[in-house]
């Protein structure tokens, strides 16, 4: 263990200290977690859960919620790159609507909806940040992750069974943005999944599957940006050494490339198929975690 890794381990003797557990991981381990982040952040299966579960199964140190949140910036890069035309059109349309005083313009209404939908996530993050970011946080326990995964699997299954799936992107209302934003707030809890919560809420609002996924990506931009850059600020404030920044950089690059591919694959998948594969994946993963912790095979 390097001196900086020893320092990171020592910090966790203080439960209120920022968890720098990722400093105890190797470059290869961080690259693997970067690929995991890129795949799971934008799929409705919870990236924070996988960044907690996979190290636990492999006997690695939990990288910590600060690492998980900072790594979300990879999704920001991927979404900006993939939806560059949509984002540019929304920006130009919103500026034009404001200059024309056209308060009913679709672009302006959607941007306002995204802003309103981001507020619940921001409030939840502020309230739970001291608990989430602390060393050995109870909210990162595998039992809670498993239960959250099962609950979200059930909700996604209900939305598949009961929702109409008939509303397109141009038919979104401000109320839809608010409800999906409230659902996104629960994603601060590991195992819930930001994309899973917003996709499920979008389906309950009657959106088509690909519309719900597309809106989920765009709604997540402010939340991911705020959470990611705030964690970078905390890491800077904690005087993260150069080795730590290099580790984060490696993880972010691998996660960004992976996330871009995942966006393309998920949108095309949901144009033709349902979300049942994610329902079953989440349920099986959650049940396995609960059983593993309950039996003592896994450490919570």
C-alpha positions as MATLAB code, in Angstrom:
seq = 'XXXXXXXXXXXXXXXXXXXXXXXXXXXXXXXXXXXXXXXXXXXXXXXXXXXXXXXXXXXXXXXXXXXXXXXXXXXXXXXXXXXXXXXXXXXXXXXXXXXXXXXXXXXXXXXXXXXXXXXXXXXXXXXXXXXXXXXXXXXXXXXXXXXXXXXXXXXXXXXXXXXXXXXXXXXXXXXXXXXXXXXXXXXXXXXXXXXXXXXXXXXXXXXXXXXXXXXXXXXXXXXXXXXXXXXXXXXXXXXXXXXXXXXXXXXXXXXXXXXXXXXXXXXXXXXXXXXXXXXXXXXXXXXXXXXXXXXXXXXX';
ca = [
       0.000    0.000    0.000;
       1.409    3.390   -1.014;
       1.821    6.209    1.526;
      -1.121    8.073   -0.004;
      -3.260    4.946    0.190;
      -2.275    4.556    3.836;
      -3.364    8.151    4.435;
      -6.701    7.413    2.764;
      -7.220    4.370    4.972;
      -6.325    6.359    8.084;
      -8.889    9.021    7.216;
     -11.701    6.488    7.599;
     -10.969    6.212   11.305;
     -12.964    9.452   11.349;
     -16.540    8.601   10.248;
     -17.111   12.196    9.130;
     -14.060   12.336    6.866;
     -14.439   12.306    3.090;
     -14.024    8.718    1.902;
     -10.955    8.467   -0.358;
     -11.082    4.683   -0.553;
     -10.362    4.690   -4.288;
      -6.792    5.711   -3.434;
      -6.254    2.140   -2.264;
      -7.119    0.742   -5.709;
      -4.694    0.030   -8.542;
      -4.789    1.659  -11.970;
      -6.220   -1.532  -13.491;
      -8.924   -1.717  -10.835;
      -9.906    1.908  -11.466;
     -10.053    1.275  -15.242;
     -12.334   -1.707  -14.634;
     -14.564    0.392  -12.401;
     -14.558    3.086  -15.095;
     -15.963    0.599  -17.608;
     -18.506   -0.536  -15.002;
     -19.491    3.096  -14.381;
     -19.877    3.801  -18.089;
     -22.134    0.781  -18.582;
     -24.279    1.077  -15.472;
     -24.735    4.854  -15.060;
     -26.966    5.178  -18.103;
     -28.666    1.793  -17.871;
     -31.494    1.526  -15.302;
     -29.468   -0.775  -13.026;
     -27.638    1.676  -10.693;
     -23.998    2.585  -11.165;
     -23.457    3.375   -7.479;
     -24.742   -0.084   -6.592;
     -22.309   -1.751   -8.991;
     -19.402    0.413   -7.837;
     -20.196   -0.820   -4.338;
     -21.069   -4.448   -5.166;
     -18.265   -5.370   -7.595;
     -15.402   -4.234   -5.325;
     -17.124   -6.079   -2.477;
     -17.360   -9.314   -4.452;
     -13.756   -9.063   -5.629;
     -12.412   -8.166   -2.212;
     -11.438   -4.630   -3.238;
     -11.782   -1.525   -1.109;
     -15.085    0.352   -1.532;
     -14.055    3.347   -3.703;
     -16.474    5.601   -1.800;
     -19.382    7.842   -2.801;
     -17.090   10.780   -3.664;
     -15.478    8.617   -6.349;
     -18.872    7.428   -7.583;
     -20.253   10.967   -7.827;
     -17.139   12.387   -9.504;
     -17.223    9.557  -12.034;
     -20.696   10.683  -13.109;
     -18.966   13.447  -15.061;
     -18.119   10.732  -17.580;
     -21.837   10.449  -18.300;
     -21.972   14.237  -18.683;
     -19.307   14.074  -21.399;
     -21.037   11.168  -23.157;
     -24.514   12.766  -23.082;
     -23.178   16.121  -24.328;
     -21.375   14.394  -27.178;
     -24.289   12.149  -28.177;
     -27.089   14.733  -27.856;
     -25.053   17.686  -29.127;
     -27.658   18.576  -31.768;
     -30.572   18.338  -29.337;
     -28.782   20.422  -26.719;
     -27.802   23.060  -29.278;
     -31.381   23.217  -30.612;
     -32.775   23.568  -27.087;
     -30.280   26.322  -26.266;
     -30.948   28.299  -29.444;
     -34.709   27.758  -29.143;
     -34.770   28.887  -25.522;
     -32.726   32.042  -26.170;
     -34.903   32.866  -29.157;
     -38.103   32.327  -27.165;
     -36.905   34.633  -24.381;
     -35.939   37.350  -26.876;
     -39.388   37.026  -28.558;
     -41.163   36.813  -25.191;
     -42.690   33.568  -26.423;
     -43.207   31.899  -23.060;
     -45.075   28.940  -24.587;
     -42.281   27.824  -26.919;
     -41.577   24.089  -26.672;
     -37.818   24.518  -26.173;
     -38.269   27.033  -23.330;
     -40.893   24.879  -21.614;
     -38.649   21.820  -21.779;
     -35.606   23.691  -20.416;
     -37.730   25.110  -17.588;
     -39.036   21.614  -16.932;
     -35.508   20.235  -16.681;
     -34.595   23.052  -14.280;
     -37.670   22.367  -12.109;
     -36.997   18.632  -12.220;
     -33.444   19.159  -10.960;
     -34.500   20.957   -7.757;
     -35.640   17.825   -5.818;
     -32.355   16.059   -6.624;
     -30.336   19.038   -5.432;
     -32.264   19.243   -2.154;
     -31.933   15.501   -1.519;
     -28.207   15.641   -2.226;
     -27.685   18.524    0.193;
     -29.663   16.830    2.968;
     -27.990   13.425    2.659;
     -24.486   14.532    1.623;
     -22.944   14.303    5.125;
     -24.146   10.703    5.468;
     -23.385    9.624    1.896;
     -19.865   11.042    1.753;
     -18.726    9.855    5.163;
     -16.492    6.833    5.606;
     -18.359    3.535    6.076;
     -21.673    5.241    5.268;
     -24.703    3.136    6.327;
     -26.400    4.141    3.064;
     -23.736    2.203    1.134;
     -24.419   -1.088    2.903;
     -25.012   -4.045    0.575;
     -28.269   -4.952    2.330;
     -29.741   -1.517    1.589;
     -28.434   -1.668   -1.985;
     -30.121   -5.056   -2.445;
     -33.453   -3.906   -1.008;
     -33.407   -0.738   -3.135;
     -32.676   -2.803   -6.239;
     -35.619   -5.120   -5.561;
     -38.015   -2.223   -4.909;
     -36.994   -0.493   -8.142;
     -37.337   -3.757  -10.083;
     -40.928   -4.084   -8.855;
     -41.754   -0.453   -9.707;
     -40.251   -0.790  -13.192;
     -42.269   -3.983  -13.727;
     -45.489   -2.231  -12.667;
     -44.758    0.665  -15.026;
     -44.241   -1.780  -17.897;
     -47.547   -3.494  -17.135;
     -49.756   -0.477  -16.489;
     -48.327    2.493  -18.455;
     -49.647    3.510  -21.884;
     -46.268    4.137  -23.594;
     -47.868    6.423  -26.200;
     -46.490    9.932  -25.611;
     -43.590   11.314  -27.610;
     -40.894   13.860  -26.772;
     -42.882   16.858  -28.047;
     -45.823   15.984  -25.782;
     -43.988   16.371  -22.473;
     -45.597   18.636  -19.874;
     -44.122   20.618  -16.994;
     -45.861   18.248  -14.569;
     -44.030   15.314  -16.192;
     -40.704   17.026  -15.561;
     -41.600   17.608  -11.923;
     -42.682   14.012  -11.261;
     -39.650   12.562  -13.001;
     -37.492   15.048  -11.072;
     -38.961   13.879   -7.760;
     -38.177   10.289   -8.755;
     -34.618   11.336   -9.613;
     -34.161   12.653   -6.060;
     -34.371    9.105   -4.686;
     -31.345    8.173   -6.795;
     -28.993    9.618   -4.172;
     -29.545    6.287   -2.385;
     -27.216    3.608   -3.819;
     -29.174    0.870   -5.549;
     -32.036    3.086   -6.723;
     -30.362    4.232   -9.994;
     -30.873    7.732  -11.376;
     -31.645    6.473  -14.870;
     -33.791    3.672  -13.448;
     -35.863    6.033  -11.303;
     -36.355    8.593  -14.081;
     -37.088    5.946  -16.719;
     -39.655    4.307  -14.448;
     -41.303    7.649  -13.642;
     -41.348    8.542  -17.339;
     -43.137    5.300  -18.151;
     -45.682    5.950  -15.382;
     -46.290    9.348  -17.050;
     -47.209    7.511  -20.262;
     -44.040    8.200  -22.252;
     -42.775    5.834  -24.907;
     -39.782    3.845  -23.714;
     -37.232    5.583  -25.940;
     -38.774    8.983  -25.067;
     -38.487    8.249  -21.349;
     -34.849    7.206  -21.809;
     -33.998   10.265  -23.907;
     -35.646   12.605  -21.403;
     -33.852   10.783  -18.578;
     -30.490   11.525  -20.184;
     -31.266   15.232  -20.708;
     -32.827   15.684  -17.252;
     -29.753   14.093  -15.714;
     -27.325   16.630  -17.206;
     -27.737   19.345  -14.518;
     -27.867   16.768  -11.702;
     -24.792   14.913  -12.927;
     -22.920   18.184  -13.488;
     -23.774   19.600  -10.057;
     -22.980   16.373   -8.206;
     -19.800   15.665  -10.165;
     -18.236   19.113   -9.930;
     -19.229   19.459   -6.290;
     -17.406   16.226   -5.508;
     -14.362   17.505   -7.406;
     -14.502   20.612   -5.219;
     -14.635   18.464   -2.079;
     -11.717   16.369   -3.312;
      -9.752   19.551   -4.027;
     -10.641   20.858   -0.572;
      -9.499   17.544    0.925;
      -6.124   18.117   -0.786;
      -6.314   15.007   -2.933;
      -2.755   14.201   -4.067;
      -1.677   14.057   -7.713;
      -1.895   10.260   -7.714;
      -5.570   10.516   -6.800;
      -6.328   12.978   -9.618;
      -4.545   10.720  -12.102;
      -6.587    7.737  -10.913;
      -9.804    9.732  -11.352;
      -8.690   10.809  -14.822;
      -8.117    7.223  -15.926;
     -11.530    6.214  -14.612;
     -13.269    9.157  -16.275;
     -11.732    8.497  -19.701;
     -12.660    4.807  -19.722;
     -16.151    5.579  -18.361;
     -16.811    8.324  -20.954;
     -15.975    6.091  -23.915;
     -18.061    3.241  -22.521;
     -21.036    5.506  -21.694;
     -21.202    6.891  -25.254;
     -21.542    3.372  -26.647;
     -24.162    2.510  -24.019;
     -26.369    5.511  -24.934;
     -26.462    4.410  -28.564;
     -27.227    0.824  -27.628;
     -29.932    1.593  -25.059;
     -31.917    4.014  -27.235;
     -31.926    1.586  -30.146;
     -32.829   -1.291  -27.841;
     -35.828    0.530  -26.322;
     -37.162    1.456  -29.764;
     -37.945   -2.224  -30.308;
     -38.019   -3.923  -26.918;
     -39.322   -3.523  -23.356;
     -37.413   -2.981  -20.104;
     -38.130   -6.469  -18.705;
     -34.501   -7.535  -19.035;
     -33.581   -4.765  -16.572;
     -36.460   -5.709  -14.258;
     -35.208   -9.274  -13.933;
     -31.557   -8.248  -13.693;
     -32.298   -5.831  -10.848;
     -34.514   -8.298   -8.992;
     -31.995  -11.142   -9.210;
     -29.096   -8.881   -8.200;
     -31.051   -7.451   -5.272;
     -32.220  -10.852   -4.069;
     -28.673  -12.237   -4.288;
     -27.288   -9.328   -2.246;
     -29.957   -9.607    0.439;
     -29.449  -13.373    0.670;
     -25.664  -13.012    0.680;
     -25.619  -10.484    3.520;
     -28.314  -12.312    5.504;
     -26.371  -15.605    5.272;
     -23.076  -13.957    6.199;
     -21.485  -14.826    2.834;
     -21.187  -11.109    2.012;
     -20.059   -8.397    4.384;
     -22.524   -5.511    4.587;
];
